[in-house]
Amino acid sequence: MQLPFPLSVVSLYLFEVQQSCASSSSVILAHAALKWLHSFVPSLDRNPFDSEFCRNIIESAKRQKSQPVMKKKPISTEIIRCILDIHNKKEANLKNLRIAALCSLAFAGFFRYDELCNIVPKHIEFHSNYIRIFVPLIILAKYPSLLVFSCSFIEIAGSTGSSSEIFRTFISSLFTQSSTSSFLCFPKL
């Protein structure tokens, strides 16, 4: 068959790909590849892959082959309590204290992993009734080359045996075994 392909052949081929493949990405890939191939035909005034019919086949494949969104269940206070019961004991080592402190801090401060892993011990101030934490944030702007640096503070109140007490124990252990510039958890590379 010679280029350019007629719209009827193009439509039948995309429909066949849609029927035979498990995901819509195969249809999108076939459409993009053949559209690119047709862009090199010098005598072509209108690419058959720009037609509304081809776009409808792609949209149909996206709808038919889509998977329902499975939302994760939020972490409950019972799960946090179980983690703390396991890892926050009198004879706990630094690793267990770290797990307990990070889980309780993330839960109490509503931190995402990226925010949590950028906190270093020098960002933390302990007060009598609360902990004040400097949270460095990196916000990706609309353009990937432009990074916006921002920061905020969060204060976590608590009593004896709470997240703040666990965190205070962990930080004091961390200062005795590590430098003040080390991360509380391992940042993503």
CORVENMO-V250100 format. One record per backbone hydrogen bond with DSSP energy under -1.0 kcal/mol. CO is the residue of the C=O (numbers start at 1). NH is the residue of the N-H. Records with the same first field share a line. If there is no record, write none. Layout:
CO=NH ; NH
This chain:
6=10
7=11
8=12
9=13
10=14
11=15
12=16
13=17
14=18
15=19
16=20
17=21
24=28
25=29
26=30
27=31
28=32
29=33
30=34
31=35
32=36
33=37
34=38
37=40
38=41
47=50
48=51
51=55
52=56
53=57
54=58
55=59
56=60
57=61
58=62
59=63
60=64
61=65
76=80
77=81
78=82
79=83
80=84
81=85
82=86
83=87
84=88
89=92
93=97
94=98
95=99
96=100
97=101
98=102
99=103
100=104
101=105
102=106
103=107
104=108
105=109
106=111
112=116
113=117
116=119
119=184
120=123
121=124
123=134
125=132
129=158
130=127
131=156
132=125
133=154
135=152
137=150
139=148
143=146
146=141
148=139
150=137
152=135
154=133
156=131
159=162
162=166
163=167
164=168
165=169
166=170
167=171
168=172
169=173
170=174
171=175
172=176
173=177
174=178
179=182
